[in-house]
Amino acid sequence: MEQVDSIIESAWGVLGKKVDSIYKSSVLGLNLFLLLYVHHLQDDDQRVSPLLIRFWELASEPGIENSLDHQLRYATRLAQSGGLLLYEEMHKLFSLCDQIYALQTLGLRVTPEKLASFESAIRGRLVQQRKMAKLVAEDKLEDWKRELWWYSESLAL
């Protein structure tokens, strides 16, 4: 329960400031995902409902409404960048994948073409840097992430 309280506090912390960036809205989306799908709180829970309402209000604001699309493009560019990624960059790539999954699960959508391009870029990077991908996957692994393809494929490399 302590972890749930920490996630709720984090979400309200994001909302306590002006949510004027894709990053903040994505963090809020990930927090909501964790509350609803990992900790199995209902969306009508008095602690979650106001957060969910605020998230959907934010999702329609100019500059924030394309947060899933933006995170997909960011992850794709990072995965396709030249040279090898440093540990921190690979860690960021996995974090972006987690946020993208959370935003999709909450109901945000992008075109199938953009999703396919993203998945191809991520898979290419995971294969290109097998050892680094496996190390990051092991470091970031939590029970709810075991079935996500970027973790399962990296751990199998």
C-alpha positions in Angstrom: 0.0 0.0 0.0 3.0 2.3 0.6 3.9 2.0 -3.0 0.4 2.9 -4.1 0.5 6.0 -1.9 3.9 7.0 -3.4 2.5 6.7 -6.9 -0.6 8.7 -6.1 1.6 11.4 -4.4 3.9 11.4 -7.5 0.9 11.8 -9.8 -0.5 14.7 -7.8 3.1 16.2 -7.7 3.0 16.3 -11.5 -0.4 17.9 -11.5 0.6 20.4 -8.8 2.8 22.1 -11.4 1.7 23.3 -14.8 1.7 20.2 -17.0 3.2 21.8 -20.0 5.2 19.0 -21.4 4.8 15.6 -23.1 7.2 14.2 -20.5 5.0 15.2 -17.6 1.8 13.9 -19.2 3.6 10.6 -20.0 4.8 10.2 -16.4 1.2 10.9 -15.3 0.0 8.3 -17.8 2.5 5.7 -16.5 1.5 6.4 -12.9 -2.2 5.9 -13.8 -1.4 2.7 -15.6 0.5 1.4 -12.5 -2.4 2.2 -10.2 -5.1 0.7 -12.5 -3.3 -2.3 -14.1 -0.5 -3.2 -11.8 -2.0 -2.4 -8.4 -5.5 -3.1 -9.6 -7.2 -0.1 -8.2 -10.5 0.7 -9.9 -10.9 3.8 -12.0 -13.8 4.9 -9.7 -11.5 4.7 -6.6 -11.8 8.1 -4.9 -8.0 8.4 -5.1 -7.7 7.4 -8.8 -10.8 8.9 -10.3 -9.7 12.6 -10.0 -6.3 11.7 -11.5 -7.9 9.9 -14.4 -10.2 12.8 -15.1 -7.3 15.2 -15.1 -5.3 13.0 -17.3 -8.0 12.9 -20.0 -8.4 16.7 -19.7 -4.7 17.0 -20.3 -4.8 14.5 -23.2 -6.9 17.0 -25.2 -4.8 20.1 -24.5 -2.8 21.6 -27.4 0.8 20.4 -27.2 -0.1 17.5 -25.0 -2.7 15.7 -27.1 0.0 14.0 -29.1 2.0 12.6 -26.2 1.9 9.0 -27.5 2.9 10.0 -31.0 5.7 12.1 -29.6 7.0 9.4 -27.3 6.9 6.9 -30.2 8.9 9.2 -32.5 11.4 9.9 -29.7 11.9 6.2 -29.0 12.2 5.5 -32.7 14.8 8.3 -33.2 16.8 7.1 -30.2 16.7 3.4 -31.4 17.8 4.5 -34.9 20.6 6.8 -33.8 24.1 6.1 -35.1 26.6 4.3 -33.0 26.1 2.4 -29.8 23.8 3.6 -27.0 25.3 4.2 -23.6 23.7 2.4 -20.7 21.8 5.5 -19.7 20.5 5.9 -23.3 19.4 2.2 -23.4 17.7 2.7 -20.0 15.9 5.7 -21.4 14.8 3.6 -24.4 13.2 1.0 -22.2 11.6 3.7 -20.1 10.1 5.2 -23.2 8.8 1.8 -24.3 7.2 1.4 -20.8 5.5 4.8 -21.1 4.3 4.0 -24.6 2.8 0.8 -23.4 1.1 2.6 -20.5 -0.4 5.3 -22.8 -1.7 2.7 -25.2 -3.2 0.7 -22.4 -5.0 3.8 -21.1 -6.5 4.3 -24.6 -4.3 6.6 -26.6 -3.8 5.5 -30.2 -1.4 6.0 -33.1 -1.5 4.7 -36.6 -0.5 1.1 -37.2 2.3 2.3 -39.5 3.9 4.4 -36.8 3.6 1.6 -34.3 5.2 -0.9 -36.8 8.1 1.6 -37.4 8.6 2.0 -33.7 8.6 -1.8 -33.1 11.0 -2.4 -35.9 13.4 0.3 -34.7 13.4 -1.0 -31.1 13.9 -4.6 -32.2 16.8 -3.6 -34.4 18.5 -1.8 -31.5 17.9 -4.7 -29.1 19.6 -7.1 -31.6 22.4 -4.6 -32.4 23.2 -4.2 -28.7 22.2 -7.6 -27.2 24.4 -7.5 -24.1 23.5 -3.9 -23.2 19.8 -4.6 -23.8 19.9 -7.7 -21.6 21.7 -5.8 -18.8 19.1 -3.0 -18.9 16.2 -5.4 -19.0 17.6 -7.3 -16.0 18.1 -4.0 -14.1 14.6 -2.6 -14.9 12.6 -5.9 -14.7 9.5 -5.9 -12.5 6.8 -8.6 -12.4 4.4 -6.6 -14.6 7.1 -6.1 -17.3 7.9 -9.8 -17.8 5.5 -10.2 -20.7 6.3 -7.0 -22.5 8.2 -7.9 -25.7 11.1 -5.5 -25.2 11.9 -7.2 -21.9 11.2 -10.8 -22.9 13.1 -10.5 -26.1 16.1 -8.8 -24.5 16.2 -11.4 -21.7 16.1 -14.2 -24.3 19.1 -12.7 -26.2 
